[in-house]
Structures are given as C-alpha cells and as structure tokens.
C-alpha cells in the first residue's frame, strides 16, 4: 500500500528542512551559495509556473538555512559582542574581483599538468593578470563538457528534459554570481565583503 499524497508531501517537507539544516551547518560559503541557487530555483519556478508557491517555499527554506547558520555561530556572535571582533585583515570589494572565477581557468588544464604541452599551455596563461587561488579551478574534461553542454542547452530550440533545463539555468546563474565583475562583486559592494572567494577549489595534482 503506497503512501498518500499528503504523506509524501509531508516527507518531502521534512527532507527539505533536513537538507537546509545540513547546508546551514557547513560553514559560511556553502550556505551562501546554497541559498543563492535556492532563490534562483524559486524565482525560475515562479516564472515558469506562474505560481508564487515555489518562490515562497524557496524563501522559507532560505530562512531555515539562515536560522541554522545564526544558531551555529551564536557562540561566536556572543563572544564578539562581549570582547570585540578579532581582526583578520580588512576585506574589500576588490577581493571579490581579484579572487573571482574565470571561465578560461575552468576550461584550461590544471597548473603543473602531467602532460608537458598542457602544463606549458597553463603556464603561458598564468603569465597574465588576476591569477591566484583561482588557478585551481579547472573542471577537467568531463566537467568542462558538462559546463558547456548546460550553457548550450539554454540556447537550444528543442524541448529539453525538465532536469536539464533547470540545471542549465542554475549553471549560468552560478557562473554569473562567481565570475570576475559578476553579481558577487555587487553583493560585496552593497551588502557584505565577508564572502569574497567565489571560485571553486580542487587539490593540485601532477
């Protein structure tokens, strides 16, 4: 005997809340990116369905993530209110620009690649400006193909599977947030400079 529709919806709500609590307990950066994509998904569903329910759901779940984040950092907040915040250097709007993501680095090989020609190619590129920790953001062959496929899917005139369509919009939204000169810089300018490293990171390998 299967579960009733109400029971399934209730289970989905519980799972969604648990995922949001887990996301809110994973530092600061991951909750920030999670909430951004959650809101993008909510706005996209609201636009496509012409229903405000998905947008409201994304706002509520974003509130769960934010609430969890605040609770986890409550001891730090209390300590800083009592003893003052420990300075770890001033973070500026320029940090989000300098440490932003570059599409070139996503698609190029990693630095110090085992193949000499690939290593030389990346070395030549790294002689240019704004190369720092973002040098570690190479997606690799599979990741690059997926990234380009999802960008191409946005411009496709064919009817795509719903999952591919939604992933394509999340993909481009994430890139527009993280790229140099992107929305992440505007967030640093108007809201907070605490989030500054928008590039993905992966360990270096030979």
C-alpha positions in Angstrom: 0.0 0.0 0.0 1.5 3.3 -1.1 1.7 6.5 0.8 -1.0 9.1 0.5 -0.3 12.3 -1.3 -0.3 14.2 2.0 2.2 11.8 3.5 4.5 12.2 0.5 4.3 15.9 0.7 5.0 15.8 4.4 8.0 13.6 3.8 9.3 16.0 1.2 9.0 18.9 3.6 10.9 17.1 6.3 13.7 16.0 3.9 13.9 19.6 2.5 14.2 21.0 6.0 16.9 18.5 7.0 18.9 19.3 3.8 18.7 23.0 4.7 19.8 22.4 8.2 22.8 20.4 6.9 23.6 23.2 4.5 23.4 25.8 7.2 25.8 23.8 9.3 28.6 23.7 6.7 30.4 27.0 7.4 29.5 30.3 5.6 30.3 29.9 2.0 28.3 26.8 1.3 25.1 28.1 2.9 25.6 31.3 0.9 25.8 29.5 -2.4 23.1 27.1 -1.4 20.7 30.0 -0.6 21.6 31.8 -3.9 20.8 28.7 -6.0 17.7 28.0 -3.9 16.4 31.5 -4.6 17.2 31.2 -8.3 15.3 28.0 -8.5 12.3 29.6 -6.6 12.2 32.6 -9.0 12.6 30.4 -12.1 9.7 28.1 -10.9 7.5 31.0 -10.1 8.1 32.5 -13.6 7.6 29.2 -15.4 4.6 28.0 -13.4 3.0 31.4 -12.9 2.6 30.3 -9.2 4.0 32.1 -6.2 4.2 28.9 -4.2 7.7 27.8 -5.3 9.0 31.3 -4.6 7.5 31.3 -1.1 8.9 27.8 -0.5 12.4 28.9 -1.5 12.2 31.9 0.8 11.1 29.8 3.7 13.9 27.2 3.1 16.4 30.1 2.8 15.2 31.3 6.2 15.8 27.8 7.6 19.4 27.8 6.3 20.0 31.3 7.6 18.4 30.5 11.0 20.6 27.4 11.3 23.7 29.4 10.4 22.9 32.0 13.1 22.4 29.3 15.7 25.6 27.6 14.9 27.5 30.9 15.0 25.7 32.2 18.2 28.7 31.5 20.5 31.0 33.5 18.2 28.4 36.3 17.9 28.1 36.5 21.7 31.8 36.4 22.2 32.4 39.2 19.7 29.7 41.3 21.3 31.4 40.9 24.7 35.1 41.0 23.7 35.1 42.6 20.3 35.7 41.0 16.9 39.2 39.7 16.2 40.6 41.4 13.1 41.9 39.1 10.4 42.6 41.9 8.0 40.2 44.1 6.1 38.2 42.6 3.3 37.4 44.9 0.5 35.1 44.9 -2.6 38.2 44.4 -4.7 38.8 41.0 -3.1 35.7 39.6 -4.8 37.0 40.9 -8.1 40.6 39.6 -7.6 39.5 36.2 -6.3 36.6 35.7 -8.7 36.1 32.9 -11.2 37.3 33.0 -14.8 35.7 30.8 -17.5 39.2 30.3 -19.0 40.5 28.7 -15.9 37.5 26.4 -15.7 38.3 25.0 -19.2 42.1 25.0 -19.2 44.2 22.2 -17.7 45.3 22.5 -14.1 48.7 24.0 -13.4 51.6 21.6 -13.4 49.7 19.1 -15.5 51.4 15.7 -16.1 51.3 16.3 -19.8 54.0 18.7 -20.8 52.0 20.5 -23.5 49.1 21.1 -21.2 51.4 22.3 -18.4 53.1 24.7 -20.8 49.7 26.0 -22.0 48.6 26.7 -18.5 51.9 28.3 -17.7 51.6 30.7 -20.6 48.1 31.7 -19.4 49.3 32.2 -15.9 51.6 34.9 -17.0 48.6 37.1 -17.3 46.7 39.1 -14.6 44.5 38.0 -11.8 45.9 34.6 -11.3 45.8 33.4 -7.6 43.9 30.7 -5.9 41.6 30.6 -8.8 44.4 28.7 -10.7 43.0 25.5 -9.0 39.5 25.7 -10.6 39.9 23.5 -13.7 36.9 21.4 -14.2 38.6 18.6 -16.2 37.3 17.1 -19.4 34.0 15.7 -18.0 33.2 18.8 -16.0 34.1 21.1 -18.9 31.8 19.1 -21.3 29.0 19.3 -18.8 29.5 23.0 -18.2 29.5 23.8 -21.9 26.6 21.5 -22.6 24.4 23.2 -20.0 25.3 26.6 -21.4 24.4 25.4 -24.9 21.1 24.0 -23.6 19.9 27.5 -22.7 20.0 28.4 -26.4 18.6 25.2 -27.7 15.3 25.4 -29.6 14.4 21.8 -28.8 12.3 20.9 -25.9 14.7 19.6 -23.2 14.0 17.4 -20.2 13.0 19.4 -17.2 16.0 18.4 -15.2 18.4 19.6 -17.9 16.6 22.9 -18.4 16.7 23.6 -14.6 20.3 22.6 -14.3 21.2 24.9 -17.2 19.7 27.9 -15.6 21.3 27.1 -12.2 24.7 26.6 -14.0 24.6 30.0 -15.7 23.3 31.7 -12.6 26.2 30.3 -10.5 28.7 31.5 -13.1 27.2 35.0 -13.2 27.5 35.2 -9.4 31.1 33.9 -9.2 32.8 35.4 -12.3 35.0 38.5 -12.1 32.8 41.5 -12.4 29.8 39.4 -11.7 26.9 39.7 -9.1 29.3 38.6 -6.4 31.1 41.9 -6.7 27.8 43.7 -6.4 27.0 41.7 -3.3 30.3 42.7 -1.8 29.7 46.4 -2.8 26.1 46.7 -1.5 25.7 44.1 1.2 28.9 42.4 2.7 32.5 41.8 1.8 32.8 38.7 4.0 32.1 36.5 1.0 34.9 37.1 -1.4 36.3 33.8 -2.8 33.8 32.8 -5.4 35.9 30.3 -7.3 35.7 26.6 -6.8 38.7 24.8 -5.4 40.2 21.4 -6.0 43.6 20.0 -4.9 46.5 20.3 -7.2 47.7 17.2 -8.8 50.7 16.4 -11.1 
